[in-house]
Amino acid sequence: MIWRGATALVGAGLRLAAPLAGPDWCERLALSGPDVVPGGIWLHAASVGELNSVRLMAEALAEHAQLIVTTNSLTGRALARQMGFAASLAPLDVPQAVQRFLDRVEPAVLVTVENELWPNRSAQADALGVAQVVVGARISQRSADRWAKLPGLIGPMLGRINLLSAQDAGSEERLVALGLPRAALGARLNLKLLAPAQIQPPEDGPERALTVLAASTHEGEDAIICDAFLAARAEIPDMRLILAPRHPARGEDVASLLRAKGLDPVRRSRGGDAQAPVLLADTLGEMPEWYARAGICVTFGSFADRGGHTPWEPAGWRCAILHGPNVSNHAGDYADLDTEGGAMPVSAESLAGALVELARDPARQRRMGAVAREMLLSRAGDPQPLVSRVLDLARGRLV
């Protein structure tokens, strides 16, 4: 095979240069790495985003099996270690490095997150009887068309997969057309939605219906929520505002703007009371508290040219979601939420009226929040059956 031959030559050269390489390169060549108990599960995630998306599954697998995590990035490896997993940089896809890694780890199952398929890794794992699982798989039609020009490369890799969980039906069909056995298809999961789907929102208190969260504002958007809130509060004096800038370092500028608009903000970064009438949430790590307190959430990045931020975290907290017109980053999600009544599109000019409308109708707030949360749960899927099948594969390889 051309790929194996070419990469074998590369691997031989890299091995000769290893004495000059640093510790990270030695890890990529599988000349070093953490000691693990053989026969466990090898989980590979490209970097931080993929690892965060699969965290719940990784934790569930680690409760029942030895788990080693590999990533392609230093930041991903650091995060895996912070999560408490044995972790290393993934072996380069040269036959020598892959074989050294497999010989040391002796995994029963290789779980790959999303699209990180490599020819040598696939073939050599298969030769040793390692079951292969892919979770969160997705492939666009454009990518599928490109892979179709390399059937000798993609077909064997897909043909060796024992279990694949795709994010959508389109990806399933495209992967089957490229060589994935249809029998390998498992239940769909959207990995990025698993964490928000685990949120347990509190019971609604009367103050929640009057609390507005401006989530992740960018420069130029703070004035929009200030003006809308002032107009709404003129009609509903008990309305509260929590303004959470996307970048807390902007706290001083946002505080100055609030004061210039006639608002008197309390800054959370300076120990401010979370129940203040106007709270500037210029801290990191406290967003769950603000979602829990707010019955109405305005998702920002959607009034500036930022493409909008995900609606699924506020959906997990059962917030009534308002958003601006610029949601290209999550266009399909917002369109579906708008259609089903889980979210409402507004303009800068109509935002104040929407705030008043929802604050005066707590029942509608709750309906919107319930619809959004149900859509989230439906799309995320249940990871437990997939975890069970991976563990069954691991046990089957150890018999």
MARZAFI-803646 format. One line per field, with one value per residue (C-alpha): residue number from 0; y, x, z. Coordinates in Angstrom, 1 decimal, decimal comma. Each point is the difference from the previous one (the first is absolute). Layout:
! residues N
k	NUM	...
Y	Y	...
X	X	...
Z	Z	...
//
This chain:
! residues 399
k	0	1	2	3	4	5	6	7	8	9	10	11	12	13	14	15	16	17	18	19	20	21	22	23	24	25	26	27	28	29	30	31	32	33	34	35	36	37	38	39	40	41	42	43	44	45	46	47	48	49	50	51	52	53	54	55	56	57	58	59	60	61	62	63	64	65	66	67	68	69	70	71	72	73	74	75	76	77	78	79	80	81	82	83	84	85	86	87	88	89	90	91	92	93	94	95	96	97	98	99	100	101	102	103	104	105	106	107	108	109	110	111	112	113	114	115	116	117	118	119	120	121	122	123	124	125	126	127	128	129	130	131	132	133	134	135	136	137	138	139	140	141	142	143	144	145	146	147	148	149	150	151	152	153	154	155	156	157	158	159	160	161	162	163	164	165	166	167	168	169	170	171	172	173	174	175	176	177	178	179	180	181	182	183	184	185	186	187	188	189	190	191	192	193	194	195	196	197	198	199	200	201	202	203	204	205	206	207	208	209	210	211	212	213	214	215	216	217	218	219	220	221	222	223	224	225	226	227	228	229	230	231	232	233	234	235	236	237	238	239	240	241	242	243	244	245	246	247	248	249	250	251	252	253	254	255	256	257	258	259	260	261	262	263	264	265	266	267	268	269	270	271	272	273	274	275	276	277	278	279	280	281	282	283	284	285	286	287	288	289	290	291	292	293	294	295	296	297	298	299	300	301	302	303	304	305	306	307	308	309	310	311	312	313	314	315	316	317	318	319	320	321	322	323	324	325	326	327	328	329	330	331	332	333	334	335	336	337	338	339	340	341	342	343	344	345	346	347	348	349	350	351	352	353	354	355	356	357	358	359	360	361	362	363	364	365	366	367	368	369	370	371	372	373	374	375	376	377	378	379	380	381	382	383	384	385	386	387	388	389	390	391	392	393	394	395	396	397	398
Y	0,0	3,4	1,7	-2,6	-0,2	3,8	0,4	-2,8	1,9	3,1	-2,0	-1,4	3,4	1,4	-2,8	0,8	3,6	-0,9	0,7	3,6	0,3	1,4	-2,0	0,9	-1,3	-3,1	-0,5	0,5	-2,8	-2,1	-0,2	1,1	0,4	-0,8	-3,5	-1,6	-3,3	-1,9	-1,0	3,2	2,7	2,4	3,2	2,4	3,6	2,6	2,8	2,0	0,4	-3,7	-1,1	2,3	-1,3	-3,6	0,6	-1,6	-3,1	-0,2	0,3	-2,7	-2,4	0,7	-1,2	-3,5	-0,3	1,2	3,1	1,7	3,2	1,3	3,4	1,8	3,1	1,0	1,8	-3,0	-2,2	2,5	0,0	-3,8	-0,1	2,7	-2,3	-2,7	-2,3	-1,6	2,0	0,4	1,5	-2,3	-2,1	1,3	-2,0	-1,8	-3,7	-0,1	2,5	-1,5	-3,5	1,2	1,6	-3,0	-2,3	2,1	0,7	-3,2	1,5	-2,1	2,9	3,1	2,8	2,9	3,3	1,5	-0,4	-0,9	-3,1	-0,9	-2,9	-1,5	0,3	-1,6	-2,9	-0,8	0,1	-2,3	-2,4	-0,3	-0,6	3,4	0,9	3,5	2,4	3,5	2,5	3,3	-0,8	2,6	0,5	2,6	-0,8	2,0	-2,1	-3,2	0,9	0,6	-3,3	-1,8	0,7	-2,1	-3,2	-2,1	2,2	0,8	-3,3	-2,3	2,4	0,2	-3,8	-0,7	2,0	-2,1	2,8	3,6	2,6	2,9	3,5	-0,1	-2,2	1,7	-0,9	-3,6	-0,4	1,6	-2,2	-3,2	1,0	0,3	-3,5	0,0	-3,2	1,0	-2,6	2,2	3,0	0,7	2,5	3,7	2,3	3,7	0,0	3,8	-0,1	-2,7	2,4	2,5	-2,9	-1,0	3,3	-0,2	3,4	1,2	0,6	3,4	2,6	3,2	2,1	-2,1	1,3	3,5	-0,7	0,5	-1,4	1,6	-2,9	0,5	3,5	1,3	3,6	2,0	-2,2	1,2	3,3	-2,0	-1,9	3,1	2,0	-2,9	-0,7	3,7	0,2	-3,3	1,0	3,2	-2,2	-2,8	1,7	-3,3	-1,4	-1,1	-0,2	-2,3	1,1	-2,5	1,2	-2,7	1,2	1,1	2,1	2,5	0,5	3,5	1,3	-1,7	1,4	3,5	-0,4	-1,2	3,0	2,4	-1,5	0,8	-3,5	-0,7	-3,4	-2,3	-1,7	-3,7	0,1	2,3	-2,2	1,5	-1,5	-2,5	1,3	3,6	1,7	0,5	-2,5	0,2	-3,6	0,7	-3,3	-3,4	-3,3	1,3	-0,2	-2,9	2,2	2,7	-2,4	-1,4	3,4	1,3	-0,9	2,0	-0,5	2,2	-1,7	2,5	-0,1	0,1	3,8	0,5	-1,8	-2,9	-2,8	-0,5	-2,4	-3,3	-0,1	-3,4	1,1	2,4	-2,7	-2,4	2,5	0,3	3,7	1,8	0,9	3,3	0,5	2,5	-0,5	-1,1	-3,7	-1,5	-2,2	-1,8	0,9	-3,4	-0,2	3,4	-0,5	-3,2	1,6	3,0	-2,2	-2,2	3,0	-0,6	3,3	3,3	2,1	3,8	3,1	2,6	2,1	-2,7	-1,4	2,2	-0,9	-3,7	0,3	1,7	-2,5	-3,0	1,6	0,5	-3,6	-2,4	-2,9	0,7	0,2	-3,4	-1,5	1,4	-1,4	-3,4	-0,2	0,9	-2,5	-2,8	0,7	-0,1	-3,3	-1,5	1,1	-0,9	-3,7	-2,4	-1,0	-2,9	-2,6	0,9	-0,2	-3,4	-1,2	1,2	-1,8	-3,1	0,2	0,4	-3,0	-2,1	0,7	-1,0	-3,4
X	0,0	1,4	-0,9	1,5	3,2	0,5	-0,8	2,4	2,9	-1,0	-0,3	3,5	1,5	-1,8	1,2	3,6	-0,6	-1,6	3,1	-0,2	-3,8	-1,6	-2,3	-3,1	1,3	1,2	-3,6	-1,3	2,4	-1,3	3,5	-1,4	-3,4	-2,0	-0,1	-3,4	-1,6	-0,3	-3,3	-1,9	-1,6	2,0	-2,0	1,3	-1,2	1,7	0,2	-1,8	-3,4	-0,3	1,1	-2,5	-2,8	0,8	0,7	-3,2	0,6	3,6	-0,9	-2,6	2,4	2,7	-2,3	0,2	3,2	3,6	0,0	2,9	-0,7	2,0	-0,2	1,8	0,6	1,9	-3,1	-2,1	2,4	0,1	-3,8	-0,2	2,4	-2,0	-3,0	1,9	0,8	3,2	0,9	2,6	0,5	-1,3	2,5	0,8	-1,5	3,2	0,1	2,8	-1,6	-3,4	1,3	2,1	-3,1	-2,2	2,5	0,3	-3,7	-1,5	-3,5	-3,1	-1,9	1,0	-2,6	0,5	-1,8	-1,5	2,2	3,5	0,5	3,5	1,0	2,9	-1,8	-3,1	1,8	2,4	-2,7	-2,1	3,0	0,2	-3,7	-0,8	-3,7	-0,5	-2,7	-0,7	-2,2	-1,3	0,8	-0,9	0,8	-1,2	-0,9	3,0	2,4	-1,8	0,6	3,7	0,3	-1,8	3,0	2,1	-2,0	3,0	0,8	-3,4	-1,8	2,3	0,0	-3,8	-0,3	1,9	-2,3	-2,1	-2,2	-0,6	-2,3	-0,6	-1,3	-2,6	-1,7	1,8	3,4	-1,2	-1,0	3,2	2,2	-1,9	0,4	3,8	0,3	-1,4	-1,9	-3,6	0,0	2,6	-2,4	-0,9	-2,4	0,6	1,6	0,9	3,0	0,0	-3,5	0,6	1,3	-2,9	-2,5	1,3	-0,9	-2,7	-1,8	-1,5	-3,6	-1,1	-0,4	-2,0	3,2	1,2	-2,7	1,2	3,7	1,6	3,4	2,0	2,3	3,5	-0,3	2,7	1,2	-2,8	-2,8	0,0	-1,7	-2,7	-1,0	0,4	-2,4	-2,5	0,2	-0,6	-3,0	-1,4	0,7	-2,0	-3,0	1,0	2,0	0,9	1,8	3,6	3,0	3,0	2,5	2,7	2,7	1,5	3,4	0,1	3,0	-2,4	-1,6	1,2	-1,1	-3,4	-0,4	0,7	-2,6	-2,6	0,7	-0,2	-3,4	-1,3	0,3	1,9	1,7	1,4	3,1	0,3	3,8	0,0	-2,1	-3,4	-3,2	-1,4	-3,5	0,7	-2,5	2,7	2,9	3,1	1,1	3,6	1,4	0,8	-1,6	-3,3	-2,2	-2,1	-1,1	-1,1	-1,9	-1,7	-1,1	-1,4	-3,3	0,9	3,3	1,2	2,7	2,5	2,6	-3,2	-0,4	3,6	1,6	1,1	-2,3	-1,7	0,8	-1,6	-3,6	0,3	1,5	-2,9	-2,3	1,5	-0,9	-3,6	0,4	-2,3	2,5	0,2	2,6	1,0	0,1	3,7	0,0	1,9	2,1	-3,1	-2,5	-1,8	-0,3	-1,5	-2,3	-1,4	-0,4	-1,7	-2,4	-0,9	-0,4	3,1	1,7	-1,0	1,9	0,1	1,8	1,7	-3,1	-2,5	2,0	-1,6	-3,5	0,9	1,4	-3,2	-2,2	1,8	0,4	-3,8	-0,6	1,9	-2,0	1,2	3,5	-0,3	-1,5	2,8	2,6	-1,7	-0,1	3,7	1,0	-2,0	1,6	3,4	-0,6	-1,3	3,0	2,6	-1,0	0,7	3,7	-0,6	-0,8	3,1	2,1	-1,4	0,8	3,6	0,5	-1,5	2,5	2,8	-1,1	-0,4	3,6	1,3	-1,8
Z	0,0	-1,0	3,2	2,2	-2,0	-0,1	3,7	0,9	-1,6	1,9	3,2	-0,5	-0,5	3,1	2,1	-0,9	0,9	3,3	2,2	-1,1	0,5	3,1	2,3	-1,8	-3,3	1,7	1,2	-3,5	-1,1	2,9	1,4	3,3	1,7	3,1	1,4	-0,3	0,8	-3,3	-1,4	0,5	-2,2	-2,2	-0,5	-2,6	-0,3	-2,2	2,5	2,7	-1,8	-0,8	3,4	1,7	-2,2	1,0	3,7	1,3	-2,0	1,0	3,7	-0,4	-1,8	2,6	2,8	-1,5	-1,9	-0,2	-2,2	-1,8	-1,9	-2,9	-1,7	-2,8	2,0	3,2	1,2	-0,5	1,9	2,8	0,2	0,0	2,9	1,9	-0,5	1,8	-3,0	-1,0	-3,1	-2,7	-3,4	-2,7	-1,9	-3,4	-2,7	-1,0	0,4	2,5	2,4	-0,2	0,7	3,0	1,4	-0,5	1,4	3,2	0,5	-1,4	-0,3	-0,3	-1,7	-1,8	0,3	-2,5	0,4	-3,2	-3,1	1,2	-2,2	-0,9	-2,4	1,9	3,4	-1,5	-1,7	2,9	2,6	-2,1	-0,4	3,8	0,4	1,5	-0,4	-1,6	0,9	-1,3	2,0	-1,2	-3,6	-2,6	-3,6	-2,5	-3,5	-1,2	2,2	-1,1	-3,7	0,7	1,8	-2,8	-2,2	2,4	0,5	0,7	3,0	1,5	-0,7	2,0	3,0	0,1	-0,6	3,2	2,2	2,4	1,3	-1,2	1,5	-2,4	0,7	-2,7	-2,6	-2,9	1,4	0,5	-3,6	-1,4	2,2	-1,0	-3,7	0,6	1,5	3,6	0,7	0,7	2,8	1,8	0,4	3,5	1,6	-0,9	2,5	-0,2	2,3	0,4	1,4	2,6	2,7	-0,3	-0,1	3,5	1,5	2,7	0,1	3,2	0,7	-1,2	2,7	-0,5	-0,4	-2,9	-2,3	0,5	-0,5	-3,4	-0,8	-2,7	-0,8	-1,6	-1,3	-2,4	-0,5	-1,5	1,4	3,6	-1,0	-1,7	3,2	2,1	-2,1	-0,2	3,7	0,9	-2,2	1,4	3,6	-0,5	-0,4	2,4	2,9	1,7	-3,1	0,7	-2,4	0,1	-2,6	-0,7	-2,5	-2,2	1,1	3,7	-0,6	-1,6	3,4	0,6	-3,4	0,5	3,5	-1,4	-2,7	2,5	2,2	-3,0	-0,8	3,5	1,3	3,2	-0,4	2,7	-1,3	0,9	-0,5	3,1	2,1	-1,0	1,2	-2,6	0,8	-0,9	-2,3	-2,6	0,2	-2,2	0,0	-1,0	1,3	-1,4	1,0	1,4	-3,1	1,4	2,9	-2,3	-2,3	3,1	1,2	-3,4	-1,5	-3,1	-1,8	-2,9	-1,8	-1,4	-2,7	-2,0	-0,2	-1,1	-2,9	2,1	-1,2	3,4	2,9	0,7	1,1	1,7	3,3	0,8	-1,3	2,6	2,7	-1,4	-0,9	-2,4	-2,8	-1,9	-2,7	-2,7	-3,8	-0,3	1,0	-2,9	2,3	1,2	-2,8	-0,1	3,8	0,3	-2,9	1,5	3,4	-1,4	-2,0	3,0	2,4	2,1	-1,1	-1,5	-2,5	0,8	-1,3	2,1	-0,4	1,0	2,9	2,6	-1,0	0,1	3,5	1,2	-1,7	1,6	3,4	0,1	-1,0	2,2	-1,3	-3,5	1,3	1,5	-3,2	-2,1	2,4	0,1	-3,8	-0,3	2,7	-1,6	-3,4	1,7	1,6	-3,2	-2,0	2,5	0,3	2,8	0,3	2,3	-2,6	-2,0	3,2	0,7	-3,5	0,2	3,3	-1,5	-2,8	2,5	2,0	-3,2	-1,0	3,4	0,1
//
